Amino acid sequence: MIRNFILQHKIFFITVLSLLLVKVIWVAWSCWGNGSFDKEKNDLLQRKNFLVSKIMVEPRKLLSEMPSGIGLQFQGEWALYSCSMQTEALSNLAGLYPETKEESITTIDSLIQIVKSSELRLYDKLRWGEDPLESLDGEDSHVSYLSHLAWMIGNYRRIGGNTKYNQLHDSICETMNRRILKSPILNIPTYPDEPVYVPDMMVAIVALSDYSALNNGKYSSTVTGWINRAKSEWIDAKTGLLVSFLDNNGQIEAPIKGSYSALNCYYLTKIDSTFAKEQYERLKTHFCQSLPASGIKEYHDRTCWLGMDIDAGPIILNLSPSGTAFAIGSATYFSDTIFRKSLLRTAEIAGHTIKWNDKRNYLLGDIALVGEAITLAMRTNVRKR
């Protein structure tokens, strides 16, 4: 019996070591080209093909791709984010690989149509009690839905799309600008009776910044005013990072989250590169973890070996899946190659790439499609020169 016991344990030990060895080899092979956009080209374009096949569907089908357990509101939000981040990725790819530009314009056009659909607008309509596109003359915020749609239209126009959405773009940005300026704290809530989620506001500021670049500086004063107040009023005293939440009086609410901070840093690369760089370095100082895997922690002031957060995802060994993915965006923008490679290795360890025909995706992409879209947008966030 003792010999059998020892033999069984040896077999188990050898099996585990073999699986680990296979995983190490797989990760090394999957990540070998990271760091060069020439070498990453096939990988990125094949991931784009996967996302197009999954997102470019009827709105109801897209919503059904979102996990049912997260509820109607988050299904809507995740579908919206999937479309907006896919749009951002396509715009980035058109810059990296100009031969993809015409295809990107056509695909973004279709993505805008999906986001404009009544099915995608429903989650926001239910929370506010009115349709976001049918109430542009009203006073309620709708900032999350409207800002993502405006950001998508801005991308469409910037890479050469026609004028078909110009009027809608004008109306949405005028509405957001008016509602933001009417607020004493220069911030408006995502939903009624909830705090201001700063990353949601950041999308509105990015969208207005994009609009300004396309329209001779219109609304640039709002963008500049918001950034100036952010630098002076909305900074966490312990970390120096832009806060994650504000109450309706503009007071800072705890906690500072790694996922939100990494997302804030990414959006800042679209508006103020100097401020973005400062925030990125602070993010690495307070939230970066190297062992046992490289990435962004969800909490800078406590340990969480295993947890769950609707925004961060499953927290394992302190690491925030969303925070780690969003940090790739800043690492790409600032050409922080070593850190970017380490983040992509972590993504590969956790996600495990699968490939067939001309498509490639992380295995987890079939469960959390939004994560796949986010990661592609972050990997292609190259600084425009």
C-alpha angles and dihedrals in degrees: 000000000000091000091050090048092051091045092051091051092048090052091048092048093048091047092052092047091048092051091048091049091050090049092050091050091046093050092047091050094045093049101039095106098044114125099043121076089207091058093039094051099096092043093051096045092047090051088050089053091053092050093048090052092051102038102036093078138103110302093245091052091049090052090050089056088065115087109270092215094070094066135239097291096053092041087058093045093048092048090050091049091047090056097042095046091046088052091051091049092050091050090050092047091051087059095046096043110024093191088072094056100097092046090049092053091052093046094047089051089057092045090054089053090052092051091047091055120111089239093060093043093052098086091056093042091055093052096047099032092234138069113266095221096041094053104051090128090055131088105239115110110235083168099151098053096039095046094052092048091048091048090053093050089048090055091047092053095042096057094047109281118154128256098267094111099037095102093048090046090052092050097047095047092046089052095048092046092050094048093046093049091048090059113089089216094045089236132098128200126253091223137009117279094008131109123261110273101213096207089056089053089048091062089057091051091048090049092050090047091053090047090050091054090053096044110046096270099310110165091008089124090060091051093048093045092051093049092048092052090046091056094048105032113020103053122119110241095219101046105020088231127135106264125254098220140025127190121231090270093055094255119144116256123200145266118060106214126205092220093052094043093051090048091049090053091052094050090048090060085067094054116022117013095187093054089042091055092050092049092046092055090049090049090055092046096052106025107027118112124187103181140089082000133356118250149089121305118224092220125037096191104045142034122251114178094174129012146124132238126175091224101034098038124217108351110216124176089354093299123133111215092203094043092050092049094047091049089062087068094060093039089054093046094050094041090240089163101172094050091043091054091050091051091050090050089054090049090052093047091051100034106033113210120242125188137194130167107324096339132089132177145151112270088238089057089082088059101037106025091173090063091056091051092047093050093051091049091050095046091055099044093120118171111253111235 
